[in-house]
Amino acid sequence: MRARLTKSAMGLAALGGLIACEPDERAVQEAPFAPDYLGIETRLLEGDLVSFQVEMKGARSNTDVARYGECAAAQYALIRGYGFARHVRTNVAEKGGVWTGDAVYTISPALPRGLMTIDAEVTVQNCAENGIPTV
């Protein structure tokens, strides 16, 4: 005797198979963020224009590398007796698991014009709280 499945029974069987294949959300875990900050090189370009070359491993994206450059710029501004910096540009590359960033900032004693400005003292404090090294 042969068992016959109706179309609706076959559909339910297929749906049950799909449900069984869905990953358990608890099993999918993000790897913890464990960056390895490899160093900062500072280059005075001209006047108040400064380049910060940073290297790190374990970055999640360009944002982590850019943040490292921002922390370097903020501390450098404070060392020079300035309270502010303005972001000009950041180029990021990754090769063989090593992320590099070339961040350029202007530093100034007063709040500079523009949208990409940072308060050096506040930024350095945030960097320390987040474990990001500075110059």
N, C-alpha and C positions, 0 to 999 in steps of 0.2 A: 504494500500500500504506500503510495506516494503522498507526501504532505504538500499541500499547495498554499503558497503565500499570496495574499491579495496585494494589490498595489499599495494600499495604505499600510499594510503590515511590513512590506519591504521598505517603505519610506521611513517608518519608525525604526526599523533595524539599522538602516543607514545613518539616521540621525543619532542613534545611540552610539554607533561606532565613532562618529565625529566628536561627540561629547567626551568620550573616553580618551580621545587624542589631544584634547586641550591641555596645555601645560598648567601645572599647579602654580599659582602665583606665589605661593610661599616658597616654592623650590627655586624660583628665579630670583637670585640675589645680585645686587650690584656689588662690584668689587669696591672695597674701601679706597678712598682717595689717599694715596701715600706718595706724594711728590718727593723727588730728590732734587734739590736746588744745587746746581753745579757751579754757579758763580756769576759774578757781575763784573763787567769791564766798562769803565766810564771814559768817554772821550769828549773833551771840550771842542766843539766844532767852530764856534765863532761867537764872541760876546756872551750872550746869555743862552745860546743854543747848545744843547748837550745831547749826546747819543749814549744810550745804555745798551750794551750787548749782554744778553742774559742767556743762560743755558740751563735746561732742566730735563729730568726724566719723569715719566709718570703723569704728564699733563693730560687732562681730559679733552682739551680743545685749545684753540688759539687764545681763548679768554684767560686761561690760567697763565699762559706765557705773558700776555699783555699785562696782567695784574702784577706779575713779578717785576716787569719793567716799570710800572707805575710806582711800586714800592721803592725801587731804587731811585727813581726821580724825586720822590717826596723826601727821602732821607738826604739826598744830595743837596736839595734846596735848603734844608735846615742847616746842614753843615756849612754851606756858603753864607748863612745868615739871612736867607730869604724865606718867605712864608708861603709862596705859591708857585705852582708850575702849570703850564698849559701844554696839553698833548698836541703834537704836530702829526706824528704818524708812528705806526708800529708794523713792521714786517715780520711775519712768523714763518718758520719752516720746520719740518720734521724729517729726520733721516736716521734710520736704524734705531728708533726709539729715543733719540736725543732731539729735544725741541730747542730751537734757537729763536731769539727775538732781537730785533734791532729797533729800539724805541727811541724816538727823538722828542725832546721836550724843551720848552723855554722855561727859564726860572726867573722869578721876579719878586721884589719886596712887597708889591701891592697886587691886588687881584687883577690879573690881566684880562683883556677883552677876549671874548670868544666863549664858546659853549663847552669846550673840553678842558675846563680848569679844575685844579685840585687844590684843596687846602692842605699844605704839606704836613702840618702837625696832626690833623685829624686822620689823614691817610696813613701816616707812620704808625699811629696808634692802632688803626684797623688792621694793618699788616701784622703787627706784633700779636694781636688777638687771634689772627688766623694762621700764625706760624710761618708767615712769608718773610724771608730775610731781606734786609736792606743793605745799602752800601756800607 
